[in-house]
Amino acid sequence: MATVRALGYDRWRLVGHSLGGFVALELAAQEPVATQSVVLVSGTTFGARGDRMGLPQLLLRYAPLMGLVVAMRVLMALGPGLAGRFVATLERTHLLGLLTAPLFGRHIPEAVSDLARDLRPSAFVRAVACARVYPAAERWRLVRCPVVSVHGDHDLFSPASDDGPLAQVIPQLRSITVPATGHFAHVEHPSLLAGALHAR
């Protein structure tokens, strides 16, 4: 947050999508006075229990996410060059759209293209590994600001049911479920995110 302060800010609102929800909540825990609010968009929080869940529990409760971890490991094994060509081929033949269709409530071709260009398998695998050992319940109890958690009702990775356990750790948590929406509510319904940012 030193960079943010160097830019002249002394208060902020944080937004975290998917595993970025971990980052947003950790920053809010580190800076409870300066952080005015947090918006989680499909925040992959494991209900603040990731460090308490064994692999069998994770596989059972978060099978699609664990499947994505396996796919990312395969791309890592291919290496950056071959993995990039493989993903480009999937996109060119429209197979990537079919494979990613469960992530969206409706087809958004440009979002699939953006997703293909933004794939970072190593970073994703490392982030999930960190999330599994991160003491979420202990850290997030330090969050003092309101937190709005937005989920699509078709979100494979971040089910709205995670918000129940999360609310036990973060008392000021408010949940919003968006109909006919997947893991990318901010792409499918950007105006909704704008509304959540201004929610009190």
C-alpha positions in Angstrom: 0.0 0.0 0.0 3.1 2.2 0.1 2.6 2.9 -3.6 -1.0 3.9 -3.1 0.0 6.3 -0.3 2.8 7.7 -2.4 0.1 8.7 -5.0 -1.7 10.7 -2.3 -4.4 8.3 -1.2 -5.1 7.7 2.5 -8.4 5.7 2.0 -9.5 3.2 -0.6 -12.2 0.8 -1.7 -10.9 -2.6 -2.8 -12.2 -5.0 -5.5 -11.0 -8.6 -5.8 -12.2 -11.0 -8.5 -11.8 -14.8 -8.0 -8.5 -15.5 -6.1 -8.0 -11.7 -6.1 -10.6 -11.8 -3.3 -7.9 -13.2 -1.1 -5.7 -10.3 -1.9 -8.4 -7.7 -1.3 -9.4 -9.2 2.1 -5.7 -9.5 3.2 -5.1 -5.8 2.3 -8.3 -4.9 4.2 -6.9 -6.9 7.2 -3.6 -5.1 7.0 -5.2 -1.7 6.6 -8.4 -1.8 8.6 -8.6 2.0 9.1 -7.8 3.0 5.5 -10.0 0.4 3.8 -13.5 1.8 3.4 -15.1 -1.2 1.7 -14.3 -4.4 -0.1 -16.2 -5.9 -3.1 -15.6 -9.5 -3.8 -16.6 -10.6 -7.3 -16.9 -14.4 -7.3 -14.3 -14.3 -4.6 -12.7 -17.7 -4.3 -12.5 -17.7 -0.5 -13.2 -21.4 0.3 -15.5 -20.0 3.0 -12.5 -18.9 5.0 -11.7 -22.6 5.5 -9.1 -23.4 2.9 -6.3 -24.1 5.4 -8.6 -26.4 7.3 -9.7 -28.5 4.3 -7.9 -31.6 3.2 -7.5 -32.6 -0.4 -10.5 -35.0 -0.3 -12.8 -32.2 1.0 -11.4 -29.7 -1.7 -12.0 -32.3 -4.5 -15.5 -32.9 -3.3 -16.6 -29.3 -2.6 -14.6 -27.5 -5.3 -14.2 -30.1 -8.1 -14.4 -27.6 -11.0 -11.7 -25.5 -9.4 -9.4 -28.5 -8.7 -10.0 -29.6 -12.3 -8.8 -26.2 -13.5 -5.7 -26.6 -11.4 -5.0 -29.9 -13.1 -5.5 -28.2 -16.6 -3.1 -25.4 -15.6 -0.5 -28.0 -14.5 -0.8 -29.6 -17.9 -0.2 -26.2 -19.6 2.8 -25.6 -17.3 4.2 -29.0 -18.3 3.9 -28.0 -22.0 6.0 -24.9 -21.4 5.1 -21.4 -22.4 5.7 -21.7 -26.1 3.8 -24.9 -26.7 1.0 -24.0 -24.2 0.5 -20.6 -25.9 0.2 -22.3 -29.3 -2.1 -24.9 -27.9 -4.5 -22.3 -26.3 -4.3 -20.2 -29.6 -5.4 -23.3 -31.5 -8.3 -24.0 -29.1 -9.4 -20.4 -29.6 -9.0 -20.4 -33.4 -11.1 -23.6 -33.7 -13.7 -22.2 -31.2 -13.1 -25.1 -28.8 -12.0 -22.7 -26.2 -15.4 -21.1 -26.2 -17.0 -24.5 -25.6 -14.5 -25.4 -22.8 -15.0 -22.0 -21.0 -18.8 -21.9 -21.6 -19.5 -23.1 -18.0 -17.7 -20.1 -16.6 -20.2 -17.7 -18.2 -24.0 -17.3 -17.9 -24.0 -16.2 -21.6 -21.6 -16.3 -24.5 -19.2 -13.3 -24.7 -16.6 -14.0 -27.4 -14.3 -11.1 -26.5 -14.2 -12.3 -22.9 -13.0 -15.8 -24.1 -10.3 -14.1 -26.2 -9.2 -12.0 -23.3 -9.1 -15.0 -21.1 -6.9 -16.9 -23.6 -4.4 -14.0 -23.7 -4.4 -13.6 -19.9 -3.7 -17.3 -19.0 -0.9 -17.5 -16.5 -0.8 -21.2 -15.4 2.1 -21.0 -13.0 0.8 -17.9 -11.2 -2.7 -19.6 -10.9 -1.3 -22.8 -9.5 0.9 -20.9 -7.0 -2.1 -18.7 -5.9 -4.3 -21.8 -5.2 -1.4 -23.4 -3.3 -1.1 -20.3 -1.2 -4.8 -20.0 -0.6 -4.9 -23.6 0.7 -2.5 -22.8 3.6 -3.5 -19.1 4.2 -5.0 -18.7 7.7 -8.1 -16.9 6.3 -10.3 -17.1 9.4 -7.6 -15.7 11.6 -6.6 -12.9 9.2 -10.0 -11.9 8.0 -11.3 -11.4 11.5 -9.3 -8.2 11.3 -11.4 -6.7 8.5 -13.5 -3.8 9.9 -15.2 -2.4 6.8 -18.3 -3.5 5.0 -17.7 -6.4 2.5 -20.1 -7.0 -0.5 -19.8 -10.5 -2.0 -21.2 -10.8 -5.5 -21.7 -14.3 -7.0 -23.3 -15.5 -10.2 -25.9 -18.2 -9.6 -24.0 -20.4 -12.1 -20.6 -19.8 -10.6 -18.6 -23.1 -10.7 -15.6 -21.9 -8.7 -17.1 -19.6 -6.0 -20.5 -20.8 -4.8 -22.6 -18.4 -2.9 -22.9 -21.0 -0.2 -19.3 -20.0 0.8 -20.7 -16.8 2.2 -22.4 -18.5 5.2 -19.1 -19.5 6.8 -17.4 -16.3 5.6 -20.0 -14.2 7.4 -19.0 -15.9 10.7 -15.6 -14.4 10.2 -16.6 -11.1 8.6 -19.7 -9.8 10.4 -20.3 -6.9 7.9 -20.6 -9.3 4.9 -23.5 -8.8 2.5 -24.1 -11.2 -0.3 -25.6 -10.6 -3.7 -26.4 -13.4 -6.1 -26.8 -12.4 -9.8 -29.1 -14.6 -11.9 -28.0 -16.2 -15.1 -24.4 -15.3 -14.4 -21.2 -17.3 -14.1 -17.8 -16.6 -12.6 -17.3 -13.3 -14.4 -20.2 -11.1 -13.1 -18.1 -8.0 -13.7 -17.9 -8.9 -17.4 -21.4 -10.1 -17.8 -23.0 -7.2 -15.7 -20.5 -4.3 -15.3 -23.2 -1.9 -14.1 -23.9 -4.3 -11.2 -20.3 -4.0 -10.1 -20.5 -0.3 -10.2 -23.6 -0.4 -8.0 -21.8 -2.8 -5.5 -18.9 -0.4 -5.4 -21.1 2.4 -4.1 -23.1 0.2 -1.8 -22.8 1.1 1.9 
